[in-house]
Amino acid sequence: MSFRCITIYTKKYETFSDIYEEVLNQPLSEFEEKEIEGITISDAGAVPEGYIEQMKSKPEVAVMKIKEKGITILQHGEVFEMLIPVE
């Protein structure tokens, strides 16, 4: 399965949580940037195979799952990465 990565440039979980649904509903082209409530989001394109497993093994990366949608969220540094499954 391949994944598309949307990067949300904030280090605050509360901020990410507030705009999460809006980010999911944003039609972004590959590598396009937009701003939602003052927070920059961008489509980082396709994720290389093995990226999620590689990131999960790093101690500085927090991993969250939204099982019903198949989405993995990685939080590290000052960004959240939403990895959305692509058909």
C-alpha positions as CSV (number, residue, x, y, z in Angstrom):
1,M,0.0,0.0,0.0
2,S,1.3,3.5,-0.8
3,F,0.8,6.6,1.3
4,R,0.5,10.3,0.6
5,C,2.1,12.6,3.2
6,I,0.5,15.9,4.4
7,T,2.9,17.9,6.6
8,I,1.4,20.2,9.2
9,Y,4.0,22.7,10.5
10,T,3.2,23.0,14.2
11,K,4.7,21.4,17.3
12,K,1.5,21.8,19.4
13,Y,-0.8,18.8,19.5
14,E,-3.8,21.0,20.4
15,T,-3.3,23.1,17.3
16,F,-2.9,20.0,15.1
17,S,-6.0,18.5,16.7
18,D,-8.0,21.7,16.1
19,I,-7.3,21.7,12.3
20,Y,-7.1,17.9,11.7
21,E,-10.5,17.5,10.0
22,E,-10.0,20.6,7.9
23,V,-6.6,19.3,6.7
24,L,-8.3,16.0,5.6
25,N,-10.9,17.9,3.6
26,Q,-8.4,20.2,1.8
27,P,-7.9,19.4,-1.8
28,L,-4.1,19.7,-2.2
29,S,-2.1,19.0,-5.3
30,E,1.2,17.2,-5.0
31,F,3.7,19.6,-3.3
32,E,1.1,22.3,-2.9
33,E,1.2,24.5,0.3
34,K,-1.8,26.1,2.0
35,E,-2.5,27.9,5.2
36,I,-5.3,26.9,7.7
37,E,-5.8,29.1,10.7
38,G,-2.3,30.5,10.4
39,I,-0.7,27.0,10.2
40,T,1.1,26.0,7.0
41,I,0.2,22.6,5.6
42,S,1.8,21.0,2.5
43,D,1.5,17.9,0.4
44,A,4.8,16.2,0.5
45,G,3.9,13.6,-2.1
46,A,4.2,9.9,-2.0
47,V,6.0,8.2,0.9
48,P,8.9,5.8,0.1
49,E,8.3,2.2,1.0
50,G,9.4,1.4,4.5
51,Y,9.2,5.1,5.6
52,I,6.6,4.4,8.4
53,E,8.6,1.5,9.9
54,Q,11.8,3.6,9.7
55,M,10.2,6.5,11.5
56,K,8.6,4.3,14.1
57,S,12.0,3.0,15.2
58,K,13.2,6.5,16.1
59,P,12.8,7.4,19.8
60,E,12.0,11.1,19.0
61,V,9.0,10.2,16.8
62,A,5.5,9.9,18.3
63,V,3.2,7.6,16.3
64,M,-0.6,7.8,16.3
65,K,-3.1,5.7,14.3
66,I,-6.6,6.4,13.1
67,K,-7.5,2.8,12.4
68,E,-10.9,3.4,10.8
69,K,-9.3,5.6,8.1
70,G,-6.0,3.8,7.9
71,I,-4.1,7.0,8.6
72,T,-0.8,7.1,10.5
73,I,0.3,10.3,12.1
74,L,3.9,10.9,13.0
75,Q,5.0,13.8,15.2
76,H,8.6,14.8,15.4
77,G,10.4,18.1,15.8
78,E,8.0,20.9,14.9
79,V,5.9,18.9,12.4
80,F,3.1,16.4,12.2
81,E,3.0,14.1,9.2
82,M,-0.3,12.6,8.2
83,L,0.3,9.5,6.1
84,I,-2.9,8.8,4.2
85,P,-3.4,5.6,2.3
86,V,-3.8,5.9,-1.5
87,E,-5.7,3.4,-3.6
